[in-house]
Amino acid sequence: MTTQYLDLSIGERLNTLMDQGLCIENKEVAEHWLRRIGQQRLEQYWRTFYDESVTGMQIFRPGVSLDQVLDIYFLDLDLRKALVFPLEAIELHLRSSLTDAVQSYGGSFATYSQGFLSSSKGKPVMKGIQKSIVKNRRSSGPQVDFERKFHPEMDELNASQKAIYAESSIQYPIGVIVESISFVDLSILFEAISSDLIQSKIAGHFSGFEEKELIRFIQSAATLRNSVAHHERIWDRPLESKFPLPKFMKDDFEKAGMGKNHSLDSIFDMLTVLFTIVPNLEAEDLWSYGVKKLIYNSSDKVRRAMGFPAKWTLLSQWSE
């Protein structure tokens, strides 16, 4: 395939799609959606409808219409919207529980103490965190408040000098650190803590997880949160970070015909775990109702692409 198709106009692209077998009833409406959503983004959805039995050509399966492509696009959009609440709940509880656990164990500046972070990861992790704090610096917030109170000498520096000084010379309390770094960086810090006691205390806030299970789950949730925030396709894509099946959920997954060694890597897996733990973190549970409605209204084929097993309705998490 040449790159010439990248320069096609919307009308020319529609003609190409119809030549490939895509059913388009109203070109004016179709042109609206290609302009509204974008050709490159929408292509991520219509390519799932290509006929895999045809080699060397991109041909749609017989009967596939643009309406079907748009249905999948809006399903994915609604899923991303619905996931904002539970993933944010996970993130906020990790931030607060990690802050409390670290302060209780070694004080607000424990992360800078020798041996607090694992010997293999501690130094690069803290170096990355210091860079992340500086990179994410805003005109106001916990970081700036701390600097003004305890490092007034920074008032005399310009922006670039402040960045260099903050990265190399300031130790930030754990409360400022967790509010100044990304969810992904937070998950890296959580894993790097050398004390099993602290990790176990944090895991105690997350409904049945063992600490090592929680570390992997948090990493997966953080990368999914990034995908949601950047409007990436999630409905049928494997999770970028797999995580092991938590022991306390193994019986549930066996009911759906999934073995004890099942590795969680689909949107079905993530949703099922979120349905289990988020109600213990937040009283608001309307998000799960909306997700279940989306899934129950989807076809079997769409659910299979999302990783749903044949017996998924046997799981209590998916009861209507």
Residue pairs with C-beta under 8 A, 6 or more apart in sequence:
1 58
5 13
5 16
8 16
10 31
10 34
10 35
10 39
11 27
11 31
13 34
13 39
14 24
14 27
14 30
14 31
14 34
17 24
17 46
17 60
17 66
18 24
20 58
20 59
20 60
21 51
21 59
21 60
21 61
21 62
21 64
22 46
22 49
22 60
22 64
22 65
22 66
22 69
23 63
23 64
23 65
23 66
24 30
24 65
24 66
25 65
25 66
25 67
30 66
33 42
33 66
33 70
34 42
37 73
41 231
42 69
42 73
44 233
45 69
45 72
45 73
45 76
45 233
46 60
46 66
46 69
47 58
48 72
48 236
48 305
49 60
49 61
49 64
49 68
49 69
50 58
50 59
50 60
50 61
51 59
51 60
51 61
51 62
72 235
72 302
75 235
75 294
75 298
75 302
76 233
76 234
76 235
78 290
78 294
79 234
79 235
79 267
79 291
79 294
80 228
80 231
80 234
82 287
82 290
82 291
82 294
83 224
83 225
83 228
83 234
83 274
84 228
85 282
85 284
85 287
86 274
86 278
86 282
86 287
86 288
87 221
87 224
87 225
87 228
87 274
88 225
89 278
89 281
89 282
90 218
90 221
90 274
90 277
90 278
90 281
91 183
91 186
91 221
91 222
91 225
93 205
93 206
93 281
94 183
94 186
94 187
94 190
94 202
94 218
95 178
95 179
95 186
97 201
97 202
97 205
98 174
98 178
98 186
98 189
98 190
98 202
99 174
99 175
99 178
101 198
101 201
101 202
102 108
102 110
102 111
102 174
102 193
102 198
103 110
103 174
103 175
104 201
105 195
105 197
105 198
106 113
106 116
108 173
108 174
108 175
109 171
109 173
109 174
110 116
110 174
111 117
111 126
111 129
111 174
111 177
111 189
112 126
112 171
115 194
116 122
116 193
116 194
116 195
117 123
117 125
117 126
117 192
117 193
117 194
118 192
118 193
118 194
119 194
121 191
121 192
122 192
122 194
125 188
125 189
125 192
128 185
128 188
129 177
129 181
129 185
129 189
130 166
130 167
130 168
131 167
132 180
132 181
132 182
132 185
133 143
133 166
133 167
133 172
133 176
133 177
133 180
133 181
134 163
134 166
134 167
136 143
136 180
136 181
136 182
137 143
137 144
137 162
137 163
137 166
137 180
138 144
141 179
141 180
142 175
142 176
142 179
142 180
143 172
143 176
143 179
143 180
146 172
146 173
146 176
147 154
147 166
147 170
148 154
148 155
151 170
154 162
154 165
154 166
157 165
172 180
177 189
178 186
178 189
181 189
182 222
183 221
183 222
183 225
183 226
184 222
184 223
184 226
186 218
186 222
187 215
187 218
187 219
187 221
187 222
190 199
190 202
190 215
190 218
191 215
191 219
193 199
196 211
199 211
199 214
199 215
200 211
202 211
202 214
203 209
203 210
203 211
203 213
203 214
205 281
206 214
206 217
206 277
206 281
207 248
207 276
207 277
207 280
207 281
208 246
208 247
208 248
208 249
208 277
209 217
209 246
209 248
209 277
210 246
210 247
213 243
213 244
213 246
213 247
216 241
216 242
216 243
216 244
217 243
217 246
217 273
219 241
219 243
220 239
220 240
220 241
220 242
220 243
220 264
220 270
221 270
222 241
223 239
223 240
223 241
224 234
224 239
224 240
224 270
227 234
227 240
228 234
234 267
235 267
235 302
235 305
235 306
236 267
236 305
236 306
237 267
238 265
238 266
239 264
239 265
239 266
239 267
239 269
239 270
242 263
242 264
242 265
243 263
243 264
244 263
244 264
245 253
245 258
245 260
245 261
245 262
245 263
245 264
246 273
249 272
249 273
249 276
250 260
252 272
252 276
252 315
252 316
252 317
253 259
253 260
253 262
253 272
253 315
254 260
255 311
255 314
255 315
256 309
256 310
256 311
256 312
256 314
256 315
257 309
257 310
257 311
258 309
262 269
264 270
264 273
265 307
266 306
266 307
267 306
267 307
268 303
268 306
268 307
268 308
268 309
268 312
269 307
271 291
271 295
272 315
272 317
272 318
274 288
275 288
275 317
275 318
276 317
278 285
278 287
278 288
279 285
279 288
292 318
292 320
295 303
295 306
295 308
295 318
296 320
298 306
303 312
312 318
313 319
